[in-house]
Amino acid sequence: MDKALAKVRHERSKKDFPFLKLDEDEYVEFAFSRARVCLAMIFGGVALSLILLLLTFLVVIAGQPELDESGRKFWYIILMVLVVMAILIGLTALLIYRGNKLFITNKHVIQMIMKTPVATSMNMIDLSSIEDASFQQNGITQKMFHYGTLRLSTVGDETTYTFEYADVSQNELKEISKLVTEAKKATKKDA
């Protein structure tokens, strides 16, 4: 690639992804996040929880007409606490969804994984260390909603890096394999 174009792509990548520490001539080729179906599951789960809470609350209040004012206030407080908890759980799930990313640059694979808001990890792998890139879908749900697991296997220590709930097309997988091949050729040339 032309050095001027590489510099422009590097500057654009620094602007778009300021939290990545890119080398001088490195730029982002692909940026993957979790599939959007995960968002639907998060919002659907929160909505279902809120509906069930409200229905349960109505059944409890309607089933006890002899409740006095303090009894009703008690149930209102319980309902509000449960609603706030459901919303906080949904916001936490949304934070975790946004915290999981995979970047493929012209030199590295950078994987950012967040399992909880306080349990995060970041892996950086040289593209030339990757031996195999594959994408796997298991089950009808993954086929229907076009998501699965992207697997990157490394040479030597036989480590496999996985990025679950990824939305990767066949063309993107081919381009990733092409980048890996080019990185290996460049490494052999430099050696």
C-alpha positions as CSV (number, residue, x, y, z in Angstrom):
1,M,0.0,0.0,0.0
2,D,1.1,3.5,-0.7
3,K,2.7,5.2,2.3
4,A,0.6,8.3,1.9
5,L,-2.6,6.3,2.0
6,A,-1.3,4.3,4.9
7,K,-0.7,7.5,6.8
8,V,-4.2,8.8,6.1
9,R,-5.7,5.5,7.2
10,H,-3.5,5.6,10.4
11,E,-4.7,9.1,11.2
12,R,-8.3,8.2,10.6
13,S,-8.0,5.1,12.8
14,K,-6.4,7.2,15.6
15,K,-9.4,9.6,15.3
16,D,-12.0,6.9,15.2
17,F,-10.5,4.7,17.9
18,P,-8.5,6.9,20.3
19,F,-8.3,4.3,23.0
20,L,-6.2,2.0,20.8
21,K,-2.5,2.4,20.9
22,L,-1.6,1.9,17.3
23,D,2.0,1.8,15.9
24,E,3.0,4.6,13.6
25,D,2.1,2.9,10.4
26,E,-0.8,0.8,11.7
27,Y,-4.5,1.3,10.9
28,V,-7.7,-0.5,11.6
29,E,-9.0,-2.8,8.9
30,F,-12.0,-4.2,10.7
31,A,-13.9,-3.3,13.9
32,F,-16.3,-6.0,15.2
33,S,-18.7,-5.7,18.1
34,R,-21.3,-8.1,19.4
35,A,-24.2,-8.8,17.1
36,R,-27.2,-6.6,17.4
37,V,-29.4,-9.5,18.4
38,C,-27.7,-9.2,21.8
39,L,-29.2,-5.7,22.1
40,A,-32.6,-7.2,21.4
41,M,-32.1,-9.8,24.1
42,I,-31.0,-7.1,26.6
43,F,-34.0,-4.8,25.9
44,G,-36.4,-7.7,25.6
45,G,-35.2,-9.1,29.0
46,V,-35.6,-5.8,30.7
47,A,-39.1,-5.2,29.1
48,L,-40.3,-8.7,30.0
49,S,-39.0,-8.2,33.6
50,L,-40.8,-4.9,34.0
51,I,-44.1,-6.3,32.6
52,L,-43.9,-9.3,34.9
53,L,-43.2,-7.1,37.9
54,L,-46.2,-4.8,37.1
55,L,-48.5,-7.8,36.6
56,T,-47.3,-9.4,39.8
57,F,-47.8,-6.1,41.6
58,L,-51.4,-5.7,40.2
59,V,-52.3,-9.3,41.3
60,V,-50.9,-8.8,44.8
61,I,-52.7,-5.4,45.3
62,A,-55.9,-6.6,43.7
63,G,-55.8,-9.9,45.7
64,Q,-55.6,-8.0,49.0
65,P,-58.3,-5.3,49.0
66,E,-58.1,-5.0,52.8
67,L,-54.6,-3.5,52.6
68,D,-54.4,-0.2,54.5
69,E,-52.3,2.8,53.4
70,S,-49.1,1.6,55.0
71,G,-49.4,-1.8,53.4
72,R,-49.9,-0.3,50.0
73,K,-46.8,2.0,50.5
74,F,-44.8,-1.1,51.5
75,W,-45.7,-2.8,48.2
76,Y,-45.0,0.4,46.2
77,I,-41.6,0.5,47.7
78,I,-40.9,-3.1,46.9
79,L,-42.1,-2.5,43.3
80,M,-39.9,0.5,42.9
81,V,-36.8,-1.3,44.2
82,L,-37.4,-4.2,41.8
83,V,-38.0,-1.9,38.9
84,V,-34.8,0.0,39.6
85,M,-32.9,-3.3,40.0
86,A,-34.2,-4.5,36.6
87,I,-33.2,-1.3,34.9
88,L,-29.7,-1.4,36.6
89,I,-29.2,-5.0,35.4
90,G,-30.2,-3.9,31.9
91,L,-27.8,-1.0,31.9
92,T,-25.0,-3.2,33.2
93,A,-25.7,-5.7,30.4
94,L,-25.6,-2.8,27.9
95,L,-22.2,-1.6,29.3
96,I,-20.9,-5.2,28.9
97,Y,-22.2,-5.4,25.4
98,R,-20.5,-2.2,24.4
99,G,-17.2,-3.3,26.2
100,N,-16.7,-6.3,23.9
101,K,-14.8,-5.4,20.7
102,L,-12.4,-7.0,18.3
103,F,-10.2,-4.9,16.1
104,I,-8.1,-6.2,13.2
105,T,-5.4,-3.9,12.0
106,N,-2.9,-4.3,9.3
107,K,-0.5,-5.7,12.0
108,H,-2.4,-7.0,15.0
109,V,-5.6,-8.4,16.3
110,I,-6.8,-6.5,19.4
111,Q,-9.5,-8.2,21.5
112,M,-11.2,-6.3,24.3
113,I,-13.4,-8.6,26.5
114,M,-15.6,-7.4,29.3
115,K,-17.3,-10.1,31.4
116,T,-18.4,-7.8,34.2
117,P,-17.8,-4.0,34.6
118,V,-14.8,-4.9,36.8
119,A,-13.5,-8.0,34.9
120,T,-12.0,-6.9,31.6
121,S,-9.2,-8.2,29.5
122,M,-7.3,-7.0,26.4
123,N,-5.3,-9.3,24.1
124,M,-3.1,-8.2,21.3
125,I,-1.8,-10.7,18.8
126,D,0.5,-10.2,15.9
127,L,-1.3,-11.1,12.6
128,S,1.7,-13.2,11.6
129,S,1.1,-15.4,14.6
130,I,-2.3,-16.5,13.5
131,E,-2.5,-19.8,11.8
132,D,-6.2,-20.2,11.2
133,A,-9.2,-17.9,11.2
134,S,-12.7,-19.4,11.2
135,F,-16.3,-18.5,11.8
136,Q,-18.7,-21.0,13.3
137,Q,-22.5,-20.9,13.8
138,N,-24.3,-23.4,15.9
139,G,-28.0,-23.8,16.0
140,I,-31.0,-22.3,14.2
141,T,-30.9,-19.0,16.2
142,Q,-27.4,-18.2,15.2
143,K,-28.2,-18.9,11.5
144,M,-31.4,-16.9,11.6
145,F,-29.9,-13.8,13.2
146,H,-26.5,-14.1,11.4
147,Y,-24.1,-14.3,14.4
148,G,-21.6,-16.9,15.7
149,T,-18.1,-17.3,17.0
150,L,-15.0,-16.0,15.3
151,R,-12.0,-18.1,16.1
152,L,-8.4,-17.1,15.7
153,S,-5.8,-19.9,16.3
154,T,-2.2,-19.0,16.9
155,V,1.0,-20.8,16.0
156,G,3.2,-22.4,18.6
157,D,1.4,-22.2,21.9
158,E,-1.8,-23.4,20.3
159,T,-4.0,-20.7,21.8
160,T,-7.3,-20.0,20.3
161,Y,-8.9,-16.6,20.7
162,T,-12.6,-16.5,20.3
163,F,-15.0,-13.7,19.9
164,E,-18.6,-14.9,20.6
165,Y,-21.8,-13.3,19.3
166,A,-19.9,-11.8,16.3
167,D,-21.6,-10.8,13.0
168,V,-19.0,-11.8,10.4
169,S,-19.7,-12.2,6.7
170,Q,-17.9,-14.7,4.4
171,N,-16.2,-11.8,2.6
172,E,-14.9,-10.4,5.9
173,L,-13.5,-13.8,6.9
174,K,-11.8,-14.0,3.5
175,E,-10.3,-10.6,4.0
176,I,-9.1,-11.5,7.5
177,S,-7.4,-14.6,6.1
178,K,-5.8,-12.5,3.3
179,L,-4.5,-10.0,5.9
180,V,-3.0,-12.9,7.9
181,T,-1.3,-14.3,4.8
182,E,0.1,-10.8,3.9
183,A,1.4,-10.4,7.5
184,K,3.2,-13.7,7.3
185,K,4.8,-12.8,4.0
186,A,6.0,-9.5,5.4
187,T,7.4,-11.2,8.4
188,K,9.4,-13.6,6.2
189,K,10.7,-10.8,4.1
190,D,11.9,-8.9,7.2
191,A,13.6,-12.0,8.6
